[in-house]
Amino acid sequence: MTGALANRAALVTGASSGIGQATALALAAAGASVALVARRAERLRETVERIEAAGGKALALTGDVAEERVATDVIAATVERFGRLDVLVNSAGTMQAANVEDADTDQWRRMLEVNLLATLYTCHAALRPMRAQGSGNIINIGSLACRTTSPLYNSYATSKSALNAMTDGLRKEVGPHGIRVCMIAPGATRTGIAEGITDPAHREAIRAYVQQDGALEPEDVAATVVFITSLPARANISEVWIRATRDTLY
């Protein structure tokens, strides 16, 4: 395929739905060869088929990048298949409603594993091929929850705030080596993130939030990813905050 990202190779985590899936499709449409990783193999295969039907190149990699071995392996598989790694988009994420006093500490732990440590693992593994190339783009999908929180959604906001800090530190660490690091922090976005919330009342509250009038579409965030990765290497964008028309929760 031809396009702004022709001859580039990308890896997108959380690519079976929502922002991750939309980003994989958008990168492929812009000409990149794309590796997709998530736990749902069938959804990944369907997305790969869509990319290939449009003339693109794609690779489905099934696994949970919250496991360090899996994160390391999918980076290696991407480089082996496409010969390089130009773009890493960390979109894998999860959400639960959890305060501190009544905390289910297993939920907190899982939130930090998926929303923070999985990104640490993939970034750690991606830096070797990117350093060897002297170039690369790492984009981490954060949230407006970085800026504020509430007792009920403390665990999610904590994980995304930590992601913000890690992203900023990484940008300063590897920017001098030609690797651009950026966090995109969307507001309300029409995804299925609410569906995994165990408490019914909290699930409905988040579902209403992400489906509110004026909410972003996953394709809006995906377009931002393509824009950033299409810029010349000299353009340094560290953060992009995208508020929906009527953000009411954060």
C-alpha positions as CSV (number, residue, x, y, z in Angstrom):
1,M,0.0,0.0,0.0
2,T,1.0,3.6,-0.5
3,G,0.5,6.4,1.9
4,A,2.2,8.6,4.5
5,L,3.4,5.6,6.4
6,A,4.4,3.4,3.5
7,N,7.4,1.1,4.3
8,R,6.8,1.6,8.1
9,A,6.0,-1.2,10.5
10,A,3.7,-0.8,13.5
11,L,2.5,-2.8,16.5
12,V,-0.8,-2.0,18.2
13,T,-1.8,-3.5,21.6
14,G,-5.4,-3.9,22.5
15,A,-6.1,-4.1,18.8
16,S,-9.2,-6.4,18.9
17,S,-11.7,-3.5,19.6
18,G,-12.1,0.2,20.4
19,I,-9.3,2.6,20.0
20,G,-6.7,-0.2,19.3
21,Q,-8.7,-1.7,16.5
22,A,-9.4,1.7,14.9
23,T,-5.8,2.6,15.2
24,A,-4.6,-0.6,13.5
25,L,-7.0,0.0,10.6
26,A,-6.0,3.6,10.3
27,L,-2.3,2.9,10.3
28,A,-2.8,0.2,7.7
29,A,-4.8,2.6,5.5
30,A,-1.9,5.0,5.7
31,G,0.4,2.4,4.3
32,A,2.0,0.8,7.4
33,S,2.4,-2.9,7.9
34,V,0.7,-3.6,11.2
35,A,1.0,-6.2,13.9
36,L,-2.0,-6.5,16.1
37,V,-2.0,-8.0,19.6
38,A,-4.8,-8.7,22.0
39,R,-6.3,-11.7,23.9
40,R,-9.3,-12.3,21.6
41,A,-7.9,-14.3,18.6
42,E,-11.1,-14.3,16.6
43,R,-11.5,-10.5,16.7
44,L,-7.9,-10.1,15.7
45,R,-8.3,-12.4,12.7
46,E,-11.3,-10.4,11.6
47,T,-9.4,-7.2,11.7
48,V,-6.4,-8.7,9.9
49,E,-8.8,-9.9,7.2
50,R,-10.2,-6.4,6.8
51,I,-6.7,-4.9,6.4
52,E,-5.6,-7.6,3.9
53,A,-8.8,-7.2,1.9
54,A,-7.9,-3.6,1.4
55,G,-4.4,-4.5,0.2
56,G,-2.5,-4.0,3.4
57,K,-0.2,-6.2,5.4
58,A,-1.1,-7.4,8.9
59,L,-0.1,-9.9,11.5
60,A,-2.3,-11.2,14.3
61,L,-0.5,-12.0,17.6
62,T,-2.7,-13.4,20.4
63,G,-1.6,-12.8,24.0
64,D,-1.8,-10.7,27.1
65,V,0.9,-8.1,27.1
66,A,0.5,-7.7,30.9
67,E,2.8,-10.8,30.9
68,E,6.3,-9.6,30.2
69,R,7.3,-12.6,28.2
70,V,4.3,-12.1,25.9
71,A,5.2,-8.4,25.5
72,T,8.8,-9.2,24.6
73,D,7.7,-11.9,22.2
74,V,5.3,-9.8,20.2
75,I,7.9,-7.1,19.7
76,A,10.3,-9.7,18.4
77,A,7.7,-11.3,16.2
78,T,6.9,-7.9,14.6
79,V,10.5,-7.2,13.8
80,E,11.0,-10.7,12.5
81,R,8.0,-10.4,10.2
82,F,8.4,-6.8,8.9
83,G,12.1,-6.3,9.4
84,R,11.8,-3.2,11.6
85,L,9.5,-1.4,14.1
86,D,8.7,2.2,13.5
87,V,5.5,2.7,15.6
88,L,4.4,1.2,18.9
89,V,0.9,2.1,20.0
90,N,0.0,1.0,23.6
91,S,-3.8,0.9,23.6
92,A,-4.4,-2.1,25.8
93,G,-6.4,-1.0,28.8
94,T,-9.0,-2.0,31.4
95,M,-11.3,-0.3,33.9
96,Q,-12.9,-1.0,37.2
97,A,-14.6,1.2,39.7
98,A,-12.5,0.9,42.9
99,N,-11.8,3.2,45.8
100,V,-9.2,2.6,48.6
101,E,-11.2,1.8,51.8
102,D,-13.3,-0.9,50.2
103,A,-10.6,-1.9,47.6
104,D,-10.5,-5.2,45.9
105,T,-6.8,-5.2,45.8
106,D,-6.8,-7.9,43.0
107,Q,-8.7,-5.4,40.8
108,W,-6.2,-2.7,41.6
109,R,-3.3,-5.0,40.8
110,R,-4.8,-6.0,37.5
111,M,-5.5,-2.4,36.6
112,L,-1.9,-1.5,37.1
113,E,-0.7,-4.6,35.3
114,V,-2.7,-3.8,32.1
115,N,-2.7,0.0,32.1
116,L,0.9,0.6,33.3
117,L,3.2,-2.5,33.4
118,A,2.1,-3.9,30.0
119,T,3.2,-0.6,28.5
120,L,6.5,-0.7,30.4
121,Y,7.1,-4.2,29.0
122,T,6.4,-3.4,25.4
123,C,8.4,-0.1,25.5
124,H,11.3,-1.8,27.1
125,A,11.4,-4.5,24.3
126,A,10.8,-1.9,21.5
127,L,13.6,0.4,22.4
128,R,16.3,-2.0,21.2
129,P,15.2,-2.2,17.5
130,M,14.2,1.5,17.5
131,R,17.6,2.5,18.9
132,A,19.3,0.4,16.2
133,Q,17.3,2.2,13.6
134,G,17.9,5.6,15.1
135,S,14.1,6.3,14.9
136,G,10.7,5.3,16.1
137,N,7.4,6.5,17.5
138,I,5.9,5.3,20.8
139,I,2.4,6.4,21.5
140,N,0.7,5.5,24.8
141,I,-3.1,5.9,25.1
142,G,-3.8,7.7,28.4
143,S,-7.0,9.4,29.6
144,L,-8.3,12.7,30.8
145,A,-8.6,10.9,34.1
146,C,-4.9,11.8,34.5
147,R,-6.0,15.3,35.5
148,T,-8.6,14.4,38.1
149,T,-10.2,11.5,39.8
150,S,-13.0,10.5,42.2
151,P,-13.2,7.9,45.0
152,L,-15.0,5.4,42.8
153,Y,-12.6,5.5,39.8
154,N,-9.4,6.1,41.8
155,S,-7.7,2.9,40.6
156,Y,-8.2,3.8,36.9
157,A,-7.1,7.4,37.4
158,T,-4.0,6.2,39.4
159,S,-2.9,3.8,36.6
160,K,-3.3,6.5,33.9
161,S,-1.6,9.1,36.0
162,A,1.4,6.8,36.4
163,L,1.3,6.1,32.7
164,N,1.5,9.8,32.1
165,A,4.6,10.1,34.3
166,M,6.3,7.2,32.8
167,T,5.6,8.5,29.3
168,D,7.1,11.9,30.1
169,G,10.2,10.3,31.6
170,L,10.7,8.0,28.6
171,R,10.3,10.9,26.2
172,K,13.2,12.7,27.9
173,E,15.2,9.5,28.0
174,V,15.0,8.4,24.4
175,G,14.1,11.6,22.5
176,P,17.7,12.5,21.9
177,H,18.1,9.2,20.1
178,G,15.5,9.9,17.5
179,I,12.6,8.2,19.2
180,R,9.4,10.3,19.6
181,V,7.3,9.4,22.7
182,C,3.8,10.9,23.1
183,M,0.7,10.3,25.2
184,I,-2.7,10.8,23.8
185,A,-5.3,11.4,26.5
186,P,-8.9,11.2,25.2
187,G,-12.0,12.1,27.0
188,A,-15.3,10.3,26.6
189,T,-14.8,7.8,23.7
190,R,-17.4,5.4,22.3
191,T,-15.7,2.1,23.3
192,G,-16.7,-1.0,25.2
193,I,-14.4,-0.3,28.2
194,A,-17.4,-0.3,30.5
195,E,-18.4,-3.8,29.7
196,G,-15.7,-5.4,32.0
197,I,-16.8,-3.4,35.1
198,T,-18.2,-5.9,37.6
199,D,-20.5,-3.5,39.6
200,P,-23.7,-3.0,37.6
201,A,-24.4,0.5,38.7
202,H,-20.8,1.6,38.0
203,R,-20.9,-0.2,34.7
204,E,-24.0,1.7,33.6
205,A,-22.5,5.1,34.7
206,I,-19.4,4.6,32.6
207,R,-21.4,3.2,29.7
208,A,-23.5,6.4,29.8
209,Y,-20.4,8.5,30.0
210,V,-18.7,7.0,26.9
211,Q,-21.9,7.0,24.9
212,Q,-22.9,10.6,25.8
213,D,-23.8,13.1,23.1
214,G,-20.7,14.6,21.6
215,A,-18.4,11.6,22.7
216,L,-15.3,11.0,20.6
217,E,-15.2,8.0,18.2
218,P,-12.3,5.6,18.3
219,E,-11.5,6.7,14.8
220,D,-10.9,10.3,16.1
221,V,-8.1,9.0,18.4
222,A,-6.8,6.8,15.6
223,A,-6.5,9.8,13.2
224,T,-4.5,11.5,15.9
225,V,-2.1,8.6,16.0
226,V,-1.6,8.7,12.2
227,F,-1.1,12.5,12.3
228,I,1.6,12.2,14.9
229,T,3.5,9.3,13.3
230,S,3.3,11.1,9.9
231,L,5.1,14.2,11.1
232,P,8.8,14.7,10.4
233,A,11.2,13.4,13.0
234,R,12.0,17.0,14.1
235,A,8.5,17.6,15.3
236,N,8.3,16.8,19.0
237,I,4.8,16.3,20.3
238,S,4.8,15.1,23.9
239,E,1.1,15.1,24.8
240,V,-2.3,15.4,23.1
241,W,-5.3,16.0,25.2
242,I,-8.7,15.5,23.4
243,R,-11.8,16.5,25.3
244,A,-15.1,15.4,23.9
245,T,-17.9,18.0,23.2
246,R,-19.5,17.4,26.6
247,D,-17.2,15.7,29.1
248,T,-19.2,15.4,32.3
249,L,-17.4,12.8,34.5
250,Y,-13.8,14.1,34.7
